[in-house]
Amino acid sequence: MLLFGNLIYVSILLVNAIAILSEDRFLARINLSSASYDPAFGAGPDSTSAKAKVINLIASVRTLMRIPLIAINTLIIIYELVLG
């Protein structure tokens, strides 16, 4: 059970880390911003490249997990305060 709890903590921390990345300050600097992704001249957006998949993953996590992360983080904080 200890391994499962640690796995949950690590996964929540990773999702939190992805969710708080600043698109203007950090992602644009390393060319992972959705605004900075510019495929080759005349080509449409390529959804098969690794870069496009990472950009889509970051955008999805930031959009879909914002509200659930607030609830999950609150539950983890209450759990840690009560049961230590």
N, C-alpha and C positions, 0 to 999 in steps of 0.2 A: 504494500500500500504506500510505503514511503516513496518508492520510485514513481508511482503514478501521480502523487501529489507534487513532486518535483517537476515532473513532465508538464503538469498543468501550469505551474508557476513560470516555467521557462517559456512555454507557448504564449501565455498572457503577456509576459515581458516583451517578447519579440513582436507581438501584434501592437502593443503600446508603442514600441520604438518605431514601427512603421507608421503608425497613425499620427505621431507628433512631428514627423519630418516636415520641415518648412520648404515649401515648393520654391519660394523666391530666394531664400538665403542658402539652402543646401543643395536641393535637387537640381536647380538650374546651373549651379557651379560644376556639378559632375555630369551634366547633360542627361539627367533622368527626369526632367520636368516634361509634362505633357505639352507645354507650350514650346519647349526647345526641341522637341522631336521633329525633325524635318527629314523625310526620306529624300532620296536622290531626285534630281530635277526631272519632272515629267512622270515620276512614278507615284502611284497611290500609296496610302499608308500600308505598310507591310506588317501584318499581324503574326507572321510566323517567325520573325527574328527574336532573339533572346532579349534584346533591348526593348522591343515593343511589348513583350510579355511582362517584363519587369515593371515598365511604366504602367501598364494596365493593372497589374497586381497591386502596386502602390496606390493607384487611384481608387481601385475597388475597396481596398482595406480602409482607406481614409473616408470613403463615402458610406459604406455599408456598416462598418463596425464602430462608428462614433458613439451612438446611443447605447448599444449593448456593452461597449467597453466601460462606459460610465457606471452602469449597473454592476458589471462583473467586478470592477475595481472597488466599488463600494462594498460589495459582499466580501471580498477578500480582506479589506481593511477591517470590517466588523469581525470577521472570523479571527483574524490575527489579534485584535484587541481583546476579544472575549476568551478565546482558547489558547492564544499565545503560540 
